[in-house]
């Protein structure tokens, strides 16, 4: 991947930058696809970490409804990839979209490092 598609830190102060970078990454995958080595790496990663991500669903449910919905979708698409049942590239793009959604929910609620107390 080109260096400009690397997502930075998920701190609130980087929210806008991360949202734009995630969208550029999603569009890059949509237009250029993923290399076979990247696909294999993603599949292996999802197989290895799908249970861990699923175990975090109760934590996401304690945040907000938007957090829970986006995390549920992330888990769904990770499980699809782990089972190799659907298009990996489309699932990766859907995961990126839901990461953006989760990050937006955190930003709007001030649930991030450095957030000001209301």
C-alpha positions, 0 to 999 in steps of 0.5 A, a space after each residue: 500500500 502507498 504510504 499515504 494510506 497508512 492510518 495514524 493514531 486513533 486519537 481524537 485529535 487525529 479524527 478528521 485525518 484518520 477518517 479521510 485516510 480510511 476512506 482513501 484506503 477503502 477507495 484504493 482497494 475498491 479501484 485497485 484490489 488487493 494483492 494475493 499476498 495481502 489477501 492471504 495475510 488478511 485471511 490468516 489475521 482474521 482466522 487468528 483474531 476473530 474470537 478476540 474481536 467477538 469477545 469484545 462485543 459486550 464491551 462495545 455494547 456498554 459504550 453506545 448503540 452506534 458502537 455496538 452496531 458498528 462493532 457487530 458488523 466488523 465482527 461479522 465481516 471478519 468472520 466472513 473472511 475467516 471462513 472465506 465465504 464471500 469476497 474478501 476485498 468487499 468484506 475488507 472495505 465493509 470493515 473499513 467503513 465500520 471502523 470509520 463508523 465506530 471512530 465517529 461514534 467515539 469522537 462524537 461522544 468524546 470517548 478517546 484519549 485527550 477528550 475534554 470532559 463535558 
